[in-house]
Amino acid sequence: IIPSSQLFMPDEVPSAIIETKAIADEITVYPNPVKTQFTLNSGSVEAAQVSVYDIQGKLVIQSNVKFSGTKTFDVSQLSQGVYFVTVVSTNGVKLTHKFIK
């Protein structure tokens, strides 16, 4: 029997997890699949960096322009395939979404 003092209680969820979940719920990437451009909607989250990686993990696009709300990214030069867009917020939370081109 495990003493209750050693159990993880739901009301003790670290604030970083709650913050990451809240940010994850706000950030969306559309359309998916993508033809020539995608829109990243960060909601009220201020994005500090957006990076796009190909399936091998090679960085193919990077933007260091801070923004909140929506921003469109041109991916017309990319070949068809699977890509990952990673968003880093100004407070350091990092999230990754997959899209298909």
ABEGO torsion letter per residue (X at the ends): XBBAAABBBAAABBAAAAAAAAAAAABBBOBOBBAABBBBBAEABBBABBBBBBAAGBBABBBABBBBEBBBBBAAABBBEBBBBBBBBAAGBBBBBBBBX
